Amino acid sequence: MINDASKQVIKNFKADVFVETGFFRGQTAVVVRSWDKDINIVEVEINPEYCQYGESIFKNDKNTNIIQGDSGVFLLNNIEMF
């Protein structure tokens, strides 16, 4: 679970994107969203069931993207995003 130190890093560096590899039940994304309503959240998850779950709970959040795939491959192929 994410903690207050992470919140300070996001705030102090004025992060505009948060990337997490491994969505599972989405607890981290929910917490990050509660800290910042505008930050772009990118969740990369290899398990299709967890992706479907994430898509359902964030279906009305245009700033949260659930990506199904291997996080190492995704990060390598999308590094310019960050």
C-alpha positions, -999 to 999 in steps of 0.1 A, spaced: 0 0 0 12 35 -8 21 58 21 24 95 30 61 96 18 48 88 -17 22 116 -14 50 141 -6 71 129 -36 41 134 -59 34 168 -44 70 181 -42 79 171 -78 46 183 -91 41 149 -108 16 149 -136 16 111 -141 16 82 -117 25 47 -131 19 15 -112 28 -19 -124 4 -45 -110 -31 -33 -104 -46 -62 -84 -76 -46 -66 -67 -10 -73 -61 2 -38 -31 23 -47 -48 40 -76 -78 49 -54 -55 65 -28 -35 84 -54 -67 96 -70 -79 109 -36 -47 129 -32 -49 145 -67 -80 147 -88 -60 157 -120 -29 135 -120 -28 110 -148 -27 74 -135 -14 46 -156 -19 11 -143 -2 -18 -161 -15 -52 -153 -9 -86 -170 -39 -104 -155 -70 -98 -177 -94 -102 -148 -77 -75 -127 -78 -53 -158 -115 -58 -163 -120 -50 -126 -99 -18 -129 -118 -7 -160 -151 -11 -142 -141 9 -111 -124 37 -131 -148 38 -161 -158 74 -153 -123 86 -147 -108 99 -179 -74 104 -162 -69 67 -152 -58 42 -179 -57 5 -173 -33 -12 -196 -33 -50 -200 2 -62 -207 37 -69 -194 49 -39 -175 85 -43 -185 75 -43 -222 51 -15 -217 76 8 -200 103 0 -225 80 8 -254 64 39 -238 93 56 -220 87 89 -239 54 91 -221 72 98 -189 
